């Protein structure tokens, strides 16, 4: 029986969390690279870039919390 401190849902395996960090980093790198793209349609807004960075930070935090 789980204690009241444990989540009812099992936490994802660490490999899933690592994969998420890699995917979020790739999305952030693409957003950052598209900022200065020669093609106007490929540009990202500062808001899109910030969102990608925030998502990356959240994924890293989940990974860190899973190992602690």
NUNUNU-10220 format. One record per atom (N, C-alpha, C): residue in one letter; x, y, z. Coordinates in Angstrom, 1 decimal, m for minus. Layout:
<gumis>
+------+--------+--------+--------+
! type !      u !      v !      w !
+------+--------+--------+--------+
!    A !      X !      Y !      Z !
...
+------+--------+--------+--------+
</gumis>
This chain:
<gumis>
+------+--------+--------+--------+
! type !      u !      v !      w !
+------+--------+--------+--------+
!    X !    0.8 !   m1.2 !    0.0 !
!    X !    0.0 !    0.0 !    0.0 !
!    X !    0.9 !    1.3 !    0.0 !
!    X !    0.7 !    2.2 !   m1.0 !
!    X !    1.5 !    3.3 !   m1.0 !
!    X !    1.3 !    4.3 !    0.1 !
!    X !    2.3 !    4.9 !    0.6 !
!    X !    2.1 !    5.9 !    1.6 !
!    X !    1.5 !    7.2 !    1.0 !
!    X !    1.0 !    8.1 !    1.9 !
!    X !    0.4 !    9.3 !    1.4 !
!    X !    1.4 !   10.2 !    0.7 !
!    X !    2.7 !   10.0 !    0.8 !
!    X !    3.7 !   10.8 !    0.2 !
!    X !    4.0 !   10.4 !   m1.2 !
!    X !    3.6 !    9.1 !   m1.6 !
!    X !    4.0 !    8.6 !   m2.9 !
!    X !    2.9 !    9.0 !   m3.9 !
!    X !    3.3 !    9.2 !   m5.1 !
!    X !    2.3 !    9.5 !   m6.2 !
!    X !    1.6 !    8.2 !   m6.5 !
!    X !    0.3 !    8.4 !   m6.9 !
!    X !   m0.5 !    7.3 !   m7.4 !
!    X !    0.0 !    6.7 !   m8.7 !
!    X !    0.6 !    7.6 !   m9.5 !
!    X !    1.1 !    7.2 !  m10.8 !
!    X !    2.6 !    6.9 !  m10.7 !
!    X !    3.0 !    5.8 !  m11.3 !
!    X !    4.5 !    5.5 !  m11.2 !
!    X !    5.2 !    6.5 !  m12.0 !
!    X !    6.4 !    6.9 !  m11.5 !
!    X !    7.2 !    7.9 !  m12.3 !
!    X !    7.8 !    7.2 !  m13.5 !
!    X !    8.0 !    7.9 !  m14.5 !
!    X !    8.6 !    7.3 !  m15.8 !
!    X !   10.0 !    6.8 !  m15.5 !
!    X !   10.3 !    5.8 !  m16.2 !
!    X !   11.7 !    5.2 !  m16.1 !
!    X !   12.7 !    6.3 !  m16.5 !
!    X !   13.8 !    6.3 !  m15.9 !
!    X !   14.8 !    7.3 !  m16.2 !
!    X !   15.2 !    7.5 !  m17.6 !
!    X !   15.2 !    6.4 !  m18.4 !
!    X !   15.5 !    6.5 !  m19.8 !
!    X !   14.4 !    7.4 !  m20.5 !
!    X !   13.2 !    7.3 !  m20.1 !
!    X !   12.1 !    8.2 !  m20.7 !
!    X !   12.4 !    9.6 !  m20.4 !
!    X !   12.9 !    9.9 !  m19.2 !
!    X !   13.2 !   11.3 !  m18.8 !
!    X !   14.4 !   11.8 !  m19.6 !
!    X !   15.4 !   10.9 !  m19.8 !
!    X !   16.6 !   11.3 !  m20.6 !
!    X !   16.2 !   11.6 !  m22.0 !
!    X !   15.4 !   10.7 !  m22.6 !
!    X !   14.9 !   10.9 !  m23.9 !
!    X !   14.2 !   12.3 !  m24.1 !
!    X !   13.3 !   12.6 !  m23.0 !
!    X !   12.6 !   13.9 !  m23.1 !
!    X !   13.6 !   15.1 !  m23.1 !
!    X !   14.6 !   15.0 !  m22.2 !
!    X !   15.6 !   16.1 !  m22.2 !
!    X !   16.2 !   16.3 !  m23.6 !
!    X !   16.6 !   15.2 !  m24.2 !
!    X !   17.2 !   15.2 !  m25.5 !
!    X !   16.3 !   15.9 !  m26.5 !
!    X !   15.0 !   15.4 !  m26.5 !
!    X !   14.0 !   16.0 !  m27.5 !
!    X !   13.8 !   17.5 !  m27.2 !
!    X !   13.7 !   17.9 !  m25.9 !
!    X !   13.5 !   19.3 !  m25.6 !
!    X !   14.7 !   20.1 !  m26.0 !
!    X !   15.9 !   19.6 !  m25.8 !
!    X !   17.1 !   20.3 !  m26.1 !
!    X !   17.2 !   20.5 !  m27.6 !
!    X !   16.8 !   19.5 !  m28.4 !
!    X !   16.8 !   19.6 !  m29.9 !
!    X !   15.8 !   20.7 !  m30.3 !
!    X !   14.6 !   20.7 !  m29.7 !
!    X !   13.6 !   21.7 !  m30.0 !
!    X !   14.1 !   23.1 !  m29.7 !
!    X !   14.8 !   23.2 !  m28.6 !
!    X !   15.3 !   24.6 !  m28.2 !
!    X !   16.4 !   25.0 !  m29.2 !
!    X !   17.3 !   24.0 !  m29.5 !
!    X !   18.4 !   24.4 !  m30.4 !
!    X !   17.8 !   24.8 !  m31.8 !
!    X !   16.8 !   24.1 !  m32.3 !
!    X !   16.2 !   24.5 !  m33.5 !
!    X !   15.5 !   25.8 !  m33.5 !
!    X !   14.8 !   26.1 !  m32.4 !
!    X !   14.2 !   27.4 !  m32.2 !
!    X !   15.2 !   28.5 !  m32.1 !
!    X !   16.3 !   28.3 !  m31.4 !
!    X !   17.4 !   29.3 !  m31.3 !
!    X !   18.1 !   29.5 !  m32.7 !
!    X !   18.3 !   28.4 !  m33.4 !
!    X !   18.9 !   28.5 !  m34.7 !
!    X !   18.1 !   29.2 !  m35.7 !
!    X !   16.7 !   29.0 !  m35.6 !
!    X !   15.8 !   29.6 !  m36.6 !
!    X !   15.6 !   31.1 !  m36.3 !
!    X !   16.1 !   31.6 !  m35.2 !
!    X !   15.9 !   33.0 !  m34.9 !
!    X !   16.6 !   33.8 !  m35.9 !
!    X !   17.7 !   33.4 !  m36.4 !
!    X !   18.5 !   34.2 !  m37.4 !
!    X !   18.4 !   33.6 !  m38.8 !
!    X !   17.4 !   32.8 !  m39.1 !
!    X !   17.3 !   32.1 !  m40.4 !
!    X !   17.2 !   33.1 !  m41.5 !
!    X !   17.7 !   32.7 !  m42.7 !
!    X !   17.6 !   33.6 !  m43.9 !
!    X !   16.2 !   33.5 !  m44.4 !
!    X !   15.4 !   32.5 !  m44.1 !
!    X !   14.1 !   32.3 !  m44.6 !
!    X !   13.0 !   32.9 !  m43.6 !
!    X !   12.3 !   33.9 !  m43.9 !
!    X !   11.4 !   34.5 !  m43.0 !
!    X !   10.3 !   33.5 !  m42.4 !
!    X !    9.9 !   32.6 !  m43.2 !
!    X !    8.9 !   31.6 !  m42.7 !
!    X !    9.5 !   30.7 !  m41.7 !
!    X !   10.8 !   30.5 !  m41.6 !
!    X !   11.4 !   29.6 !  m40.6 !
!    X !   11.7 !   30.3 !  m39.3 !
!    X !   11.6 !   31.7 !  m39.2 !
!    X !   11.9 !   32.4 !  m38.0 !
!    X !   11.0 !   32.0 !  m36.9 !
!    X !   11.6 !   32.0 !  m35.7 !
!    X !   10.8 !   31.8 !  m34.5 !
!    X !   10.7 !   33.1 !  m33.7 !
!    X !    9.7 !   33.2 !  m33.0 !
!    X !    9.5 !   34.4 !  m32.2 !
!    X !   10.3 !   34.3 !  m30.8 !
!    X !   10.6 !   35.4 !  m30.2 !
!    X !   11.2 !   35.3 !  m28.9 !
!    X !   10.3 !   34.4 !  m27.9 !
!    X !    9.0 !   34.5 !  m28.0 !
!    X !    8.1 !   33.8 !  m27.2 !
!    X !    8.3 !   32.3 !  m27.4 !
!    X !    8.4 !   31.9 !  m28.7 !
!    X !    8.5 !   30.4 !  m29.1 !
!    X !    9.9 !   29.9 !  m28.5 !
!    X !   10.9 !   30.7 !  m28.7 !
!    X !   12.2 !   30.3 !  m28.2 !
!    X !   12.2 !   30.2 !  m26.6 !
!    X !   11.5 !   31.1 !  m25.9 !
!    X !   11.5 !   31.1 !  m24.5 !
!    X !   10.7 !   29.8 !  m24.1 !
!    X !    9.6 !   29.5 !  m24.8 !
!    X !    8.8 !   28.4 !  m24.4 !
!    X !    9.6 !   27.1 !  m24.6 !
!    X !   10.4 !   27.0 !  m25.6 !
!    X !   11.3 !   25.8 !  m25.8 !
!    X !   12.3 !   25.7 !  m24.7 !
!    X !   12.8 !   26.9 !  m24.3 !
!    X !   13.8 !   26.9 !  m23.2 !
!    X !   13.1 !   26.4 !  m21.9 !
!    X !   11.9 !   27.0 !  m21.6 !
!    X !   11.2 !   26.6 !  m20.4 !
!    X !   10.9 !   25.1 !  m20.4 !
!    X !   10.5 !   24.6 !  m21.5 !
!    X !   10.2 !   23.1 !  m21.6 !
!    X !   11.5 !   22.3 !  m21.3 !
!    X !   12.6 !   22.8 !  m21.8 !
!    X !   13.9 !   22.1 !  m21.6 !
!    X !   14.2 !   22.1 !  m20.1 !
!    X !   14.1 !   23.3 !  m19.5 !
!    X !   14.3 !   23.4 !  m18.0 !
!    X !   13.4 !   22.5 !  m17.2 !
!    X !   12.2 !   22.4 !  m17.6 !
!    X !   11.2 !   21.5 !  m16.9 !
!    X !   11.6 !   20.1 !  m17.0 !
!    X !   12.0 !   19.7 !  m18.2 !
!    X !   12.5 !   18.3 !  m18.4 !
!    X !   13.7 !   18.0 !  m17.6 !
!    X !   14.6 !   18.9 !  m17.5 !
!    X !   15.8 !   18.7 !  m16.8 !
!    X !   15.5 !   18.6 !  m15.3 !
!    X !   14.6 !   19.4 !  m14.8 !
!    X !   14.2 !   19.3 !  m13.4 !
!    X !   13.5 !   18.0 !  m13.1 !
!    X !   12.7 !   17.5 !  m14.0 !
!    X !   12.0 !   16.2 !  m13.8 !
!    X !   13.1 !   15.1 !  m13.7 !
!    X !   14.1 !   15.2 !  m14.6 !
!    X !   15.2 !   14.2 !  m14.6 !
!    X !   16.0 !   14.3 !  m13.3 !
!    X !   16.3 !   15.4 !  m12.8 !
!    X !   17.0 !   15.6 !  m11.6 !
!    X !   16.2 !   15.1 !  m10.4 !
!    X !   15.0 !   15.4 !  m10.4 !
!    X !   14.1 !   14.9 !   m9.2 !
!    X !   13.9 !   13.4 !   m9.2 !
!    X !   14.0 !   12.8 !  m10.4 !
!    X !   13.8 !   11.3 !  m10.4 !
!    X !   15.0 !   10.6 !   m9.9 !
!    X !   16.2 !   11.2 !   m9.8 !
!    X !   17.4 !   10.5 !   m9.3 !
!    X !   17.6 !   10.8 !   m7.9 !
!    X !   16.8 !   11.7 !   m7.3 !
!    X !   17.1 !   12.1 !   m5.9 !
!    X !   16.3 !   11.4 !   m5.0 !
+------+--------+--------+--------+
</gumis>
